[in-house]
Amino acid sequence: MKKITLFLLLSLGAFVGYSQGDIKNVSYFTISWNRPIRSFGEDVDRPQSKNRFKTFKEDKDANHYGGALDFGAIFYIHPTGIIDGFKAGIMVDFLDLGANYFRYTDEKTKVEAIPGNPGNTVFVEDVTCNDLTARFSMNVGAIATFSPAKKFYIDIFGKLRPTFGVHYQKIIQYYDGTNYYPEKPNTIITWKQVQEDTGLGFGINTSFGLNLRYARFILGSEFVMGTLKLKYDDIRNDKKVYDQYLKVKLGFFFSDK
C-alpha cells in the first residue's frame, strides 16, 4: 500500500511539473491602443461629469486616435519557484511612449432678421480643434506570474509611472455673415481667429493590469491613473489635468535560456 501511495504521489508530481510552464526572466515589446477613460483631460480644479473625449465625441462628433509603444523586461526575484507554477518579481518598462489625439469640427448656423433689410443675415461659425497629448515614461513595479500550463503564463502587475507630458492644442474659428438677397448672396462680415498653445508637464502616475502570454505572444490590458501638471507658453493656461486611460496591448516576449 505504501509503495502504491508513493508511486501515485511521484506520478502526480511529475504530471504537475510537466503541465506547468518554466517561468523565466523575459524581455518584451508591445503595441497598444489607448482609450481615454474617467476624467481624462479635465482640469483637476474644475471637475466635469464627462471627460474631454466624451465631450468632444457626443457634442462635436470628434475623432480620436491613441496608441503607445512599450519595451521592457521582467526580473523574477528567486531563481526557482517557491510554489510550482508561480513566481514574483520586478517589471520594468525601459520605454513607454504614447499619445492621444483628438480632432473635431463644429459648425453653428444662426439666422437673424436685419431691420430694413430685404433679406436675412445667416451667421456661420466653423470651429476646428486639434488636441494632442504625448507622454514618455520609464516605469517600475511588482509582478506575479502564474503558469497553469506549459507555455501559458498569466501576469498580474502594478506600476509606478513617472511621466513627462506634452499637450498641444490649436483651435481655428472662422466666422462668416452673409446677406441673402433674391439675386445673389453678399458676404458682409468675415473673420478668422487661431488660438494655439503648447504645455510641458510632469506627473507621478500609477497603473495596474493583466497579461496573458502564450508561446511568444502577449495580449493584455492596463489601466493608467494620475495627473499631469502642465506649464504653457501662455501662463494663463497653466493647469493640472487628469491623465487616465486604458491600454489594450499586443506584442511579443522572449525568455532567457
VOBA-1610 file (N, C-alpha, C; in pm, whole numbers, padded with zeros to 5 digits, always signed):
BEGIN
Met+00083-00120+00000Met+00000+00000+00000Met+00087+00126+00000Lys+00192+00122+00081Lys+00281+00238+00088Lys+00349+00262-00046Lys+00386+00150-00114Lys+00453+00164-00244Lys+00358+00225-00347Ile+00231+00183-00342Ile+00132+00237-00436Ile+00110+00386-00411Thr+00099+00424-00282Thr+00080+00565-00247Thr+00198+00649-00292Leu+00319+00597-00268Leu+00439+00669-00309Leu+00444+00684-00461Phe+00406+00578-00532Phe+00405+00583-00678Phe+00307+00687-00730Leu+00187+00692-00668Leu+00087+00790-00710Leu+00134+00932-00685Leu+00198+00957-00570Leu+00248+01090-00538Leu+00357+01133-00636Leu+00448+01040-00667Leu+00554+01072-00762Leu+00497+01097-00902Ser+00397+01018-00940Ser+00334+01036-01071Ser+00264+01171-01079Leu+00193+01208-00970Leu+00124+01337-00966Leu+00223+01451-00974Gly+00334+01439-00901Gly+00436+01544-00904Gly+00497+01559-01042Ala+00520+01445-01109Ala+00576+01451-01244Ala+00478+01514-01341Phe+00347+01481-01325Phe+00245+01539-01413Phe+00235+01689-01394Val+00232+01734-01267Val+00223+01878-01238Val+00345+01951-01292Gly+00464+01891-01270Gly+00586+01954-01319Gly+00588+01967-01469Tyr+00528+01868-01537Tyr+00526+01873-01684Tyr+00423+01972-01736Ser+00306+01978-01669Ser+00196+02059-01720Ser+00219+02208-01698Gln+00297+02244-01597Gln+00321+02384-01568Gln+00443+02434-01644Gly+00437+02559-01688Gly+00547+02615-01763Gly+00663+02655-01673Asp+00782+02657-01731Asp+00900+02701-01660Asp+00906+02854-01669Ile+00890+02922-01557Ile+00883+03068-01556Ile+01024+03127-01552Lys+01060+03202-01655Lys+01194+03260-01665Lys+01185+03411-01685Asn+01299+03478-01661Asn+01306+03621-01691Asn+01279+03643-01840Val+01210+03754-01871Val+01174+03780-02010Val+01196+03927-02045Ser+01212+03954-02172Ser+01203+04089-02227Ser+01084+04092-02321Tyr+01025+04211-02342Tyr+00901+04217-02420Tyr+00892+04348-02497Phe+00809+04342-02601Phe+00777+04460-02682Phe+00628+04454-02714Thr+00556+04564-02689Thr+00412+04567-02715Thr+00372+04695-02787Ile+00265+04685-02864Ile+00198+04798-02926Ile+00060+04808-02864Ser+00019+04929-02824Ser-00106+04946-02750Ser-00202+05040-02822Trp-00330+05014-02800Trp-00437+05107-02836Trp-00480+05177-02709Asn-00478+05310-02709Asn-00514+05389-02591Asn-00657+05441-02603Arg-00733+05428-02494Arg-00870+05479-02491Arg-00888+05565-02366Pro-00923+05694-02379Pro-00945+05779-02262Pro-01059+05724-02175Ile-01042+05733-02044Ile-01146+05690-01951Ile-01162+05794-01840Arg-01270+05781-01765Arg-01300+05864-01649Arg-01288+06012-01685Ser-01202+06088-01615Ser-01196+06234-01634Ser-01076+06277-01716Phe-01035+06194-01812Phe-00917+06225-01893Phe-00924+06366-01952Gly-00814+06441-01935Gly-00801+06573-01996Gly-00869+06686-01924Glu-00948+06656-01819Glu-01020+06762-01749Glu-00931+06828-01644Asp-00953+06956-01624Asp-00881+07032-01523Asp-00919+06980-01385Val-00819+06948-01303Val-00844+06896-01169Val-00923+06995-01085Asp-00898+07124-01104Asp-00966+07227-01026Asp-01108+07254-01075Arg-01143+07200-01191Arg-01278+07220-01245Arg-01331+07086-01297Pro-01362+06995-01207Pro-01406+06862-01249Pro-01535+06867-01330Gln-01544+06780-01428Gln-01660+06773-01516Gln-01724+06635-01505Ser-01850+06628-01545Ser-01918+06499-01543Ser-01874+06410-01658Lys-01819+06471-01764Lys-01772+06395-01880Lys-01626+06432-01909Asn-01548+06332-01952Asn-01410+06364-01987Asn-01404+06429-02125Arg-01286+06476-02161Arg-01271+06553-02285Arg-01313+06471-02406Phe-01279+06342-02406Phe-01315+06258-02520Phe-01467+06248-02534Lys-01538+06224-02423Lys-01684+06213-02430Lys-01747+06345-02472Thr-01694+06455-02420Thr-01747+06587-02457Thr-01732+06611-02606Phe-01612+06586-02657Phe-01587+06607-02799Phe-01670+06511-02884Lys-01680+06385-02841Lys-01748+06284-02921Lys-01899+06307-02925Glu-01958+06335-02810Glu-02103+06348-02803Glu-02153+06484-02852Asp-02079+06590-02819Asp-02125+06724-02855Asp-02073+06772-02990Lys-01959+06719-03033Lys-01896+06774-03153Lys-01854+06667-03254Asp-01894+06542-03230Asp-01865+06433-03323Asp-01716+06426-03355Ala-01635+06412-03250Ala-01490+06415-03266Ala-01435+06279-03309Asn-01317+06284-03368Asn-01239+06164-03397Asn-01126+06154-03296His-01094+06031-03254His-00986+06011-03158His-00892+05901-03207Tyr-00762+05925-03188Tyr-00661+05825-03219Tyr-00565+05820-03100Gly-00530+05699-03057Gly-00439+05687-02944Gly-00363+05556-02949Gly-00237+05561-02905Gly-00157+05440-02905Gly-00029+05457-02826Ala+00045+05347-02811Ala+00170+05352-02735Ala+00262+05238-02778Leu+00390+05258-02754Leu+00493+05156-02773Leu+00560+05132-02639Asp+00577+05005-02602Asp+00641+04969-02475Asp+00754+04869-02501Phe+00865+04891-02431Phe+00975+04795-02433Phe+01024+04778-02291Gly+01033+04653-02244Gly+01074+04633-02105Gly+01117+04491-02077Ala+01126+04460-01946Ala+01173+04328-01903Ala+01112+04293-01768Ile+01109+04162-01741Ile+01062+04110-01612Ile+01177+04033-01548Phe+01208+04067-01423Phe+01314+04001-01349Phe+01251+03934-01226Tyr+01255+03802-01222Tyr+01198+03731-01108Tyr+01298+03726-00994Ile+01248+03745-00874Ile+01334+03763-00757Ile+01407+03635-00721His+01340+03522-00726His+01402+03395-00688His+01426+03310-00812Pro+01539+03240-00819Pro+01572+03162-00939Pro+01481+03042-00960Thr+01430+02984-00854Thr+01337+02871-00864Thr+01211+02905-00789Gly+01098+02859-00839Gly+00970+02893-00778Gly+00952+02829-00642Ile+00912+02908-00544Ile+00880+02853-00412Ile+00755+02767-00422Ile+00662+02812-00505Ile+00540+02736-00534Ile+00545+02699-00681Asp+00517+02572-00712Asp+00519+02529-00851Asp+00421+02611-00934Gly+00469+02659-01048Gly+00382+02736-01137Gly+00359+02879-01094Phe+00440+02931-01003Phe+00422+03070-00956Phe+00558+03134-00929Lys+00572+03259-00970Lys+00688+03340-00935Lys+00646+03486-00923Ala+00721+03560-00841Ala+00701+03704-00825Ala+00830+03776-00860Gly+00818+03899-00905Gly+00938+03971-00943Gly+00914+04119-00967Ile+01005+04178-01044Ile+01001+04321-01075Ile+00981+04338-01225Met+00893+04430-01261Met+00864+04460-01402Met+00913+04601-01433Val+00991+04617-01538Val+01049+04747-01573Val+01017+04779-01719Asp+00956+04894-01741Asp+00938+04946-01878Asp+01051+05046-01903Phe+01148+05008-01986Phe+01257+05099-02018Phe+01209+05213-02108Leu+01105+05186-02186Leu+01050+05287-02276Leu+00899+05269-02284Asp+00826+05374-02253Asp+00680+05376-02271Asp+00647+05510-02337Leu+00618+05505-02465Leu+00595+05625-02544Leu+00455+05618-02604Gly+00370+05716-02571Gly+00232+05710-02618Gly+00172+05847-02642Ala+00050+05848-02699Ala-00017+05974-02730Ala-00167+05951-02745Asn-00243+06059-02723Asn-00386+06065-02752Asn-00412+06189-02836Tyr-00481+06172-02948Tyr-00506+06283-03040Tyr-00655+06293-03071Phe-00710+06416-03058Phe-00849+06444-03090Phe-00855+06546-03204Arg-00958+06534-03284Arg-00985+06637-03385Arg-01136+06646-03404Tyr-01187+06768-03399Tyr-01330+06786-03427Tyr-01353+06916-03503Thr-01463+06918-03577Thr-01509+07039-03646Thr-01653+07063-03606Asp-01681+07182-03555Asp-01815+07216-03507Asp-01866+07335-03586Glu-01978+07318-03653Glu-02036+07427-03732Glu-02168+07473-03669Lys-02179+07603-03646Lys-02301+07660-03590Lys-02359+07762-03688Thr-02487+07750-03715Thr-02554+07841-03808Thr-02670+07910-03738Lys-02680+08041-03758Lys-02787+08118-03694Lys-02842+08218-03796Val-02974+08225-03806Val-03040+08317-03899Val-03104+08430-03819Glu-03074+08555-03858Glu-03131+08671-03791Glu-03186+08769-03894Ala-03300+08829-03861Ala-03358+08932-03948Ala-03293+09066-03917Ile-03260+09140-04023Ile-03198+09272-04008Ile-03304+09378-04039Pro-03334+09467-03946Pro-03436+09571-03972Pro-03402+09652-04096Gly-03500+09671-04184Gly-03481+09749-04305Gly-03408+09676-04414Asn-03379+09548-04393Asn-03306+09470-04492Asn-03402+09372-04559Pro-03405+09366-04693Pro-03499+09277-04761Pro-03470+09128-04741Gly-03350+09096-04693Gly-03315+08955-04672Gly-03283+08927-04527Asn-03238+08808-04501Asn-03192+08769-04368Asn-03041+08753-04369Thr-02982+08773-04252Thr-02838+08752-04239Thr-02814+08614-04177Val-02735+08533-04243Val-02702+08399-04194Val-02560+08401-04140Phe-02546+08374-04011Phe-02414+08370-03948Phe-02368+08224-03941Val-02250+08198-03990Val-02193+08064-03986Val-02059+08071-03913Glu-02044+07989-03808Glu-01919+07983-03733Glu-01866+07841-03738Asp-01749+07822-03797Asp-01682+07692-03802Asp-01568+07692-03701Val-01565+07589-03616Val-01458+07574-03517Val-01389+07440-03541Thr-01260+07444-03566Thr-01181+07322-03583Thr-01079+07314-03470Cys-01075+07200-03402Cys-00984+07184-03288Cys-00894+07064-03310Asn-00765+07083-03288Asn-00667+06975-03287Asn-00607+06969-03147Asp-00617+06854-03082Asp-00576+06840-02942Asp-00490+06715-02929Leu-00363+06734-02889Leu-00267+06623-02880Leu-00202+06621-02742Thr-00205+06505-02678Thr-00130+06482-02554Thr-00033+06368-02578Ala+00097+06396-02570Ala+00201+06294-02586Ala+00273+06277-02454Arg+00319+06155-02428Arg+00383+06130-02298Arg+00496+06027-02311Phe+00593+06041-02221Phe+00705+05947-02213Phe+00726+05911-02067Ser+00749+05783-02041Ser+00774+05741-01903Ser+00863+05618-01900Met+00932+05601-01787Met+01007+05479-01756Met+00945+05425-01627Asn+00887+05305-01634Asn+00802+05256-01527Asn+00865+05137-01455Val+00829+05122-01328Val+00877+05008-01250Val+00765+04963-01157Gly+00758+04832-01135Gly+00651+04781-01049Gly+00673+04636-01011Ala+00573+04581-00944Ala+00576+04442-00898Ala+00488+04357-00988Ile+00527+04230-01005Ile+00452+04139-01090Ile+00445+04001-01027Ala+00332+03936-01043Ala+00314+03796-01003Ala+00273+03718-01127Thr+00341+03607-01152Thr+00315+03526-01272Thr+00272+03386-01233Phe+00165+03340-01295Phe+00115+03204-01277Phe+00127+03131-01411Ser+00163+03004-01404Ser+00172+02923-01526Ser+00088+02797-01508Pro-00039+02800-01548Pro-00126+02682-01531Pro-00098+02572-01632Ala-00027+02603-01740Ala+00004+02503-01842Ala+00134+02540-01912Lys+00192+02444-01978Lys+00318+02467-02046Lys+00303+02575-02154Lys+00394+02671-02155Lys+00398+02783-02249Lys+00287+02886-02228Phe+00209+02872-02122Phe+00099+02966-02095Phe+00124+03034-01961Tyr+00119+03169-01960Tyr+00151+03246-01839Tyr+00046+03355-01819Ile+00014+03380-01694Ile-00078+03487-01656Ile-00003+03583-01565Asp+00007+03709-01605Asp+00077+03812-01527Asp-00024+03909-01466Ile-00009+03935-01337Ile-00084+04041-01269Ile+00019+04140-01216Phe+00003+04270-01246Phe+00109+04365-01212Phe+00054+04501-01174Gly+00139+04578-01107Gly+00112+04718-01076Gly+00241+04797-01095Lys+00229+04921-01142Lys+00348+05001-01174Lys+00339+05142-01119Leu+00455+05199-01094Leu+00471+05342-01067Leu+00526+05404-01194Arg+00464+05516-01239Arg+00493+05570-01371Arg+00530+05719-01364Pro+00657+05756-01341Pro+00698+05897-01354Pro+00684+05938-01501Thr+00597+06035-01528Thr+00557+06064-01666Thr+00585+06208-01706Phe+00651+06225-01820Phe+00669+06356-01881Phe+00567+06370-01994Gly+00497+06483-01997Gly+00391+06500-02096Gly+00402+06631-02172Val+00348+06630-02294Val+00337+06750-02378Val+00193+06760-02425His+00132+06877-02406His-00005+06899-02455His-00004+07014-02555Tyr-00058+06985-02673Tyr-00066+07087-02780Tyr-00211+07099-02823Gln-00258+07224-02833Gln-00395+07247-02878Gln-00397+07365-02975Lys-00469+07345-03086Lys-00486+07451-03185Lys-00634+07459-03220Ile-00693+07576-03197Ile-00834+07599-03226Ile-00845+07708-03332Ile-00912+07676-03441Ile-00933+07771-03551Ile-01082+07804-03558Gln-01114+07933-03542Gln-01252+07979-03551Gln-01267+08064-03677Tyr-01366+08028-03757Tyr-01394+08102-03881Tyr-01539+08149-03876Tyr-01556+08281-03892Tyr-01690+08341-03882Tyr-01726+08406-04015Asp-01848+08374-04064Asp-01893+08428-04192Asp-02038+08473-04179Gly-02064+08600-04209Gly-02201+08651-04210Gly-02238+08688-04352Thr-02343+08630-04407Thr-02380+08650-04547Thr-02523+08701-04556Asn-02544+08806-04638Asn-02679+08859-04667Asn-02735+08785-04787Tyr-02852+08729-04772Tyr-02915+08656-04882Tyr-03024+08742-04947Tyr-02996+08796-05066Tyr-03092+08871-05147Tyr-03150+08776-05252Pro-03258+08817-05315Pro-03317+08729-05417Pro-03219+08697-05530Glu-03132+08794-05566Glu-03046+08771-05682Glu-02918+08693-05647Lys-02852+08727-05537Lys-02727+08658-05502Lys-02688+08691-05357Pro-02611+08603-05295Pro-02563+08631-05159Pro-02449+08732-05161Asn-02437+08805-05053Asn-02333+08907-05042Asn-02267+08895-04905Thr-02140+08863-04902Thr-02068+08849-04775Thr-02049+08986-04712Ile-02091+09000-04586Ile-02078+09129-04520Ile-01975+09128-04408Ile-01955+09016-04341Ile-01855+09008-04234Ile-01784+08873-04243Thr-01653+08876-04238Thr-01575+08752-04233Thr-01452+08774-04145Trp-01428+08681-04053Trp-01305+08689-03975Trp-01261+08549-03934Lys-01132+08538-03905Lys-01072+08411-03866Lys-00982+08433-03746Gln-00991+08343-03649Gln-00910+08354-03528Gln-00845+08219-03499Val-00716+08221-03468Val-00640+08099-03437Val-00584+08109-03296Gln-00616+08011-03213Gln-00562+08002-03078Gln-00474+07877-03070Glu-00350+07896-03031Glu-00254+07786-03031Glu-00165+07797-02908Asp-00142+07683-02840Asp-00057+07686-02721Asp-00001+07546-02695Thr+00117+07543-02634Thr+00184+07417-02600Thr+00224+07418-02454Gly+00197+07307-02385Gly+00232+07296-02245Gly+00320+07174-02219Leu+00414+07188-02126Leu+00500+07078-02082Leu+00466+07045-01938Gly+00469+06915-01906Gly+00429+06879-01771Gly+00492+06750-01721Phe+00464+06722-01593Phe+00517+06602-01527Phe+00415+06554-01425Gly+00413+06423-01405Gly+00324+06366-01305Gly+00371+06228-01264Ile+00339+06189-01141Ile+00367+06054-01092Ile+00238+05974-01102Asn+00225+05892-01205Asn+00105+05814-01227Asn+00123+05671-01178Thr+00014+05598-01171Thr+00016+05457-01134Thr-00067+05378-01235Ser-00046+05246-01237Ser-00126+05162-01325Ser-00131+05020-01271Phe-00229+04945-01314Phe-00237+04802-01285Phe-00295+04732-01406Gly-00260+04603-01421Gly-00307+04535-01541Gly-00290+04385-01536Leu-00324+04324-01648Leu-00321+04178-01664Leu-00269+04144-01802Asn-00174+04050-01809Asn-00124+03998-01936Asn-00151+03849-01946Leu-00184+03805-02065Leu-00190+03663-02098Leu-00080+03636-02199Arg+00010+03543-02166Arg+00123+03512-02255Arg+00117+03366-02297Tyr+00130+03343-02426Tyr+00137+03206-02476Tyr+00242+03199-02586Ala+00329+03097-02574Ala+00440+03082-02668Ala+00522+03211-02666Arg+00516+03292-02774Arg+00590+03418-02779Arg+00499+03540-02781Phe+00370+03521-02765Phe+00275+03630-02785Phe+00219+03682-02653Ile+00186+03813-02652Ile+00128+03879-02534Ile-00002+03946-02575Leu-00105+03927-02494Leu-00229+04002-02505Leu-00262+04053-02365Gly-00280+04185-02350Gly-00301+04238-02216Gly-00378+04368-02214Ser-00408+04412-02093Ser-00474+04541-02072Ser-00415+04606-01948Glu-00417+04739-01948Glu-00358+04815-01837Glu-00436+04944-01816Phe-00474+04970-01691Phe-00544+05093-01655Phe-00443+05190-01595Val-00434+05310-01654Val-00340+05413-01608Val-00419+05525-01542Met-00373+05568-01424Met-00441+05672-01348Met-00340+05771-01293Gly-00376+05899-01296Gly-00287+06001-01242Gly-00320+06138-01297Thr-00224+06230-01284Thr-00242+06367-01331Thr-00113+06417-01395Leu-00126+06520-01476Leu-00012+06592-01532Leu-00025+06739-01496Lys+00081+06797-01442Lys+00083+06940-01412Lys+00152+07010-01528Leu+00075+07088-01605Leu+00123+07145-01730Leu+00152+07294-01718Lys+00266+07336-01773Lys+00306+07476-01782Lys+00308+07516-01930Tyr+00233+07622-01965Tyr+00216+07661-02104Tyr+00298+07784-02140Asp+00309+07807-02272Asp+00373+07929-02320Asp+00299+08051-02265Asp+00169+08044-02265Asp+00085+08147-02203Asp+00052+08101-02062Ile+00110+08166-01961Ile+00097+08118-01823Ile-00048+08119-01775Arg-00135+08190-01844Arg-00276+08192-01806Arg-00342+08056-01830Asn-00278+07974-01912Asn-00334+07841-01943Asn-00278+07730-01855Asp-00187+07763-01762Asp-00129+07661-01674Asp-00239+07587-01599Lys-00225+07454-01589Lys-00328+07376-01521Lys-00276+07237-01487Lys-00353+07168-01406Lys-00327+07029-01369Lys-00444+06947-01420Val-00416+06845-01503Val-00524+06770-01568Val-00514+06621-01532Tyr-00629+06555-01540Tyr-00633+06410-01520Tyr-00574+06340-01642Asp-00490+06239-01617Asp-00432+06158-01723Asp-00472+06013-01699Gln-00589+05976-01745Gln-00649+05846-01716Gln-00691+05780-01847Tyr-00640+05660-01871Tyr-00672+05593-01996Tyr-00649+05442-01984Leu-00707+05369-02078Leu-00694+05224-02085Leu-00602+05188-02201Lys-00510+05095-02176Lys-00422+05044-02281Lys-00459+04898-02310Val-00486+04867-02436Val-00506+04729-02480Val-00383+04691-02562Lys-00310+04588-02517Lys-00175+04562-02568Lys-00166+04430-02645Leu-00082+04433-02746Leu-00050+04313-02823Leu+00099+04318-02854Gly+00169+04205-02831Gly+00312+04209-02855Gly+00378+04073-02846Phe+00510+04076-02823Phe+00592+03956-02819Phe+00680+03959-02694Phe+00720+03840-02646Phe+00816+03833-02536Phe+00920+03725-02567Phe+01038+03741-02506Phe+01149+03650-02530Phe+01207+03609-02395Ser+01215+03479-02369Ser+01260+03428-02241Ser+01410+03403-02240Asp+01468+03414-02119Asp+01607+03374-02101Asp+01618+03222-02118Lys+01730+03179-02173Lys+01750+03034-02189Lys+01814+02975-02064
//
